Structures are given as C-alpha cells and as structure tokens.
C-alpha cells in the first residue's frame, strides 16, 4: 500500500477530503481480495454512488444523506451491500490516517434490517388440522402389513395429531415421553386430566392438561389395542414427524407445508385469535411463559377448575372430518 495522505479541513466543519488516487488504490486493494464479479460491482458501487452525489468530501451531513438515499432506493440486499462497502472504505481511510473523525463517521451509519414478513409464515386453523387428519386416514395400506396393523397405526397417528392440536404440548419434549400408563391414568380421572410431571416437560414445569372429549374418544382405542403397538410409548416422535413431512399437507392460508411442531402453534393461535382463551390458561396448559404471574395464578387452581375453563372455550371445536370414521379403524383392529 502506498503512503497516501488524506486531507482534513479545520476541526470546526468536521470534513475529510480524499482523492481519486486514494479511491483507486482502495479498489485495487479490495479487488485483489475477491474473485466474484458481483462482489467487485458492489465494492465499487458502494463508494462511487457517494462520489457521484457528494464528491470527494466526507462529513456527517453528507454521509447521513447518502445513507438515506440508498435506504430509499434499494431493497434490503442493496442496502446491505451499500452499507458494508461504504463503511469498509471509511475503515480503509482510517487505517491510512488514524483520524478519529472517521470512527465517528463509521458509528454514524446504521446497519439495514431485513424487513419483517407481512404474513405470519405459520397460520393454522381448523381446516388445516382436518386436512392433515384426512391425509393420514387416506394413506394407502401397506402391502407388507396386515389390515389391522395399518388401522392401528392410523388410529394412533390421528390420536397423536388430535392430542397435540387440542393441548399444544411439545411433540418431542412431552408427547413422545408419555407412557400408556400416563394416558390410562388420565382417562380414569373425572374430569379426564393428564398430569405432566417436571421430567416430561422441557421447562420442568409440572402441570395439568385437560383432555377434550374428542381426544378422549380417540385415546380409548389406542389404549385398548396397545398390544398392536410396536413401541412401548403411544406416540413416539420420529414416526409421526416423518409421516407428516412425507404426506406434505399445506396450510390453507400460507401454502406452507405443515409439520408436527406446527400443531403447538395451532393451539396457541386458536386460543389467541379464535377462542379468546385467557393468556394465563393458554400458557399454563402449554407450559409456556411459566414464570409469569398469569401462569402462576393457574398453577394454584384445582384440576376441575382448569378443565371447566378450558372446555368453556374449546367445547364446540371438532377437528375430526366427517369422512374419517373412528369405528371403521376400531373394527379392523378387533379382527386381530
């Protein structure tokens, strides 16, 4: 690097001047570090656009005007390139001169932010869950499994989807850890309530989970025919995650492929936007924001009180499509 000097005017006006020779040396230096023509384009454009508008004089006012210009005229990627490469030029000038005013110029600039999407990438409503259940119900039977085995798998998968959608539990951290005994005990309670101990919750928050009558109806045959299960737990995580990914059902409102973990989001959005469930009850059941005062207030309620308040909001929600016949799957299981 040649020993080039930049010119600083009187401190009162806070300006620094550079020359075309310094700019050319900077570009030569930077170009030697990259091979991409696109990178070279933005390296030069980031400085040339400034020179085009304000010449070879740097000042706070000019730099702010330049930043306003590229923020208004470029999309996010153009803003980012302009910011990074013009700031890199200021840094290069600082290495030449060690003038602290250039550090002030660098601090003056604001890194562009990627714009937030106008639509939530995850929006799920009742038709989405029904479409997912329908897709599982209509999966062609495997030529390698007897009909009763296929029926039980569908029964179990649909029950898991319903359980996740009606309760908002975490698929891997909680649902996959539940045992047949946990569910049996839950159905024996009046009203039906599942107890999730701290070792089966990601936040180590023990809590009660009310079981909707629709969920209860599908859990009963899952437990009754558990001898057909190929796992010691009713809802192992990977099989259902892979199945939902493979069938590729897309959400109605966003076109985004639904995943197993989205069912927790469905519960939250139903509580927030459709059923208007109290945030404390929603978060208590989901074991979310567990340190909040709202959640702590529900932590002191009786299971029956939690169930009543849950059912007051969720009682009329039926996520099972009419064409999905529980009794048909159960009858096939009985033949074993």
N, C-alpha and C positions, 0 to 999 in steps of 0.2 A: 504494500500500500504506500503510495507516495505521500509525502508530508505536505498535505494540503491544509490550508487555513480557511476558516470561515470568519466572517466579519460580524461583529456585534456592535450595534449602534449604542447610543447613550442609554444608560440604565433607565432613564425616565420614560422612554417609549417602549421598552421591552421587546425589541425586534432583533432578529438574527437574519443575516443575509448569507446565501450560499451561491455558488456559481454553476454554470452548465458543466464546467470541467469536473466539479465535485460530484454532480449528479451522474455524469457518465462513468466516473470511477466507481461510484456506488453500484450502478447497474452491472458493470463488468464484474465486480466482486460477487454480486448476488447470482448472476447468471452462471458463474463458474461452480456454484453450489447445487444447481438443479439441472435436470435434463428435459423436463416436461415443457413443451411449448406453451401449454396453458398456464403453468406457473410463471414462466417468463413474461407472459402477457400481463398477468395481474401485478407482478412485481413492478413493471414499468408503468402500467396504468395508474397504480396507486399513488405515484408521485407526479406523473405527467398531468393528470387531471388537476392537481393542485397548482402546478406551474401555469397551466393554461388559464386559470382563473385569477391567481394572485401573484404570479411572477415568482421571483427568487427570494422573497422576503417572508419570513415566518413571524407570526405574532399570535397571541391568544385569540384575538378577534378573528383573524383570518382562518385559523385552524378550526374554530367553532363553526364558522360559516361553511368551511369545506365539509366538515362532518355533517352538518345539516343538509348540505347538498346531496351527498351520497346516500344518506339515510332516506331522503325523499325520492331519489331517482333509481335506486337499486333494490332488488329483492334481498332476502336475507343473505344469500351466498355472496352477492356483490358487495353488500355492506361489510360482511366479514372480511373479504379479501382487501377491500379499501382500507379498513381499519388496521388490519395486521401489517400490510405492506407499507402504508404511510408511517405507521408507528415504528416499524423496523428502520425506515430511513432516518427518523428522528434519533433513534438509538445509535445509528451509524455516525451521525453528526456529533452526537455526544462523545463517542469514543475518539473522534478527531479533536474535539475542542475542550472536553471536560467542563463545558459551560453548564452550570446547574439550571439555567433557564430552560434548557432543552428537557430536563427531567420534569419541570413544571408543565411543559407542553405535552409530554407523554401522559402525565397524570390527568391532564385536562380531557383527554379523549375517553369516550365511553364505549365499552365493548357492545356490539349489537347483540340483541337477544332473539333467539328463534321464536317466531310468533306462535302463540298457542293455537291449537286447532279449534275451529269454530264448533265442531260437534264432538261430543264425547265419543272416543273410539269404542267404548263399551256401553251400549244401551240395550238392555234386555227387558222384555215384557212377557206377559203370559203366552202369547202365540209362539214365542221363541222356544220356551220350555216344552210346549206341546209339540212343536215340530221336532225337537230333539227326541222326545219320547216316542213319537211316531216312527222316526227313523230307526230307533233301536228295535221297536216292536216288529218292524217290517224287514229286518235283516234276514236274508235267505238262510234257511237251515244248513248246517254244515253236513256234507255227505259222510263225514267221519264220526259224527256224534249221533247218538240216538235222539229221538224227538224229545224225550223227557229231559235230557241233558240241555238241549238248546232252550227248551221252555224255561228251565230253572235259571239259566244264565240271563235270559231276557228279563225274567221276573226280578232277579237280584239287581241287574243293572238299572232297570226302571225305578226300583225302590230306592236305590242309591241316589239317582237323579232327583227324585221327589224329596228325599230326606235333605239333600243339600239345598234345594230350592226353597223349601219351607222353613229351614232353620238357619241357613247362612253359615254353617260350620265349615272350618277349613278342611278341604278334601284330604290332604296328606297328613297334616299335623293332628287332626282329630278324628275324622270319619274313618280313616284307614286303621286307626288304633282301636276302634270299638270292637268288642267281642260279641259273640252270640249271647252270652250271659248278660252283658250290659243291656242289650235290647230286650231280652226276655224280662228282666227285672223292670225295665222302663214300662213295658206294656202291662205289667201286673199292678202298677201304681194307679191310683184313682185321684185325680185325672192322670192320663199317661204322660209321664215326665222322665226324660233321660237325665241322669246325673253324670256330668263330665268332670272327673277328678283332675287335679292340677297336673298330673303326669301325662294326661292325654290332651293338654291344651298348650299351644305354643307360648302363650303369655303366662302359663302356670296359674291360670285363674279358674278355680273350680266354680262351676255354675250349672244351673238347671236349664234344660232345653225342652220346651213344650212340644208335644208331638201332635200334629194336626190329624184329624180323623182320616183324611186321605192317605197320609203316611202310615198310620196305624193299619189301615186296610191292606197295604202292600207289604208291610213288615211281617204280618202274621204268617202268611205262607212261606216267606223267606225263612222264618224260624222253624215252621212246621216241617219243611222239607230240607232242612240243613244237612241231612245225610247225603244230599246230592251235591253239596258244595265241594269244591276242590281246594279250599283254603280253610284254615282254622279261624278266619275272620270273615264276617259277612261282606265287607266292602273294601277289599284290597285296592290300593291306589292305582297301580300301573295298568291293570287290565281295562278299567273304565276310562282312564285318561287316554290310552291308546285307541280304544274303540271310538270315543267321541272325536278324536283327531282324525281317525280313518273315515268315518262317515261324512265328515265335513259339512255339517249343517251351518248355514249362515244366518246371522241375525237379520231380522226383517228391516230394521231402521238404519243399519250401518253397512250391511253387506259383509261384515267381518265374521270370520269363522268362529263358532262358539267353542270354547274349551271348558274342561271340567271346572277349572277355577272360577270361570265367569258366573257360575251358579251362586257363589257367595255374593258377587256383585248384584245379581238379580234380586236376592233377598234384601240387600241394602237399598236398592233403588225402589223396590216395591214399598218398603217401609217409608222411604223419604217422599216419594213422588206420587204414589197411587193410594196407599192406605193411610198415610199420615200417622204412622206409629210414633209414639213418644221416643225421642232420641235415646233416653236412658234405657228403655226396654229393648230397643233395637240393639244397642251396643252391649247390653248385658247378655242377651242371647248369643250374639256373635263373638263375645269375649273380645271386644274392640274398645279402645279408649278406656281401659279398665280402671285407670286412676281418677277418672272424672267423678265429680260429685253426683251427677245423674246416675251413673252406673252403680256407685256405692249405695245410692238410695234403693235400688232394686235388689242389691245384694242382701238387704235386710228383709225382703218380703218372703212370705210363705210361697211354696211351690204352687199351691192352688191359686194364689193371687196373681202370680206371673202367668199361669195358664189362662185364667179368665181374661186378663187384659190382652194377651196375645190373640185369643180366639175372638175377642170383640172386633179386632181388625181383620183377621185372616179367615173367619168362619166361612165366608161365601166364595173363597178362592178355590177353584177346582182346576188343577193343572193337567188332569188326565183327559186326553182327547176321547171323544165318544167312540171312535172306531177301535180304541185299544181296550181289549177285553181281558180283564184280570182272570175271570173264571175259565177262559179258554186255556190260559197258561197253567192255571192250577189243575185243570182236568188232565192236561198232558203229564204233569208231574205225578198225579195219582196213579198213572198207569205203570209206574216203575214198581 
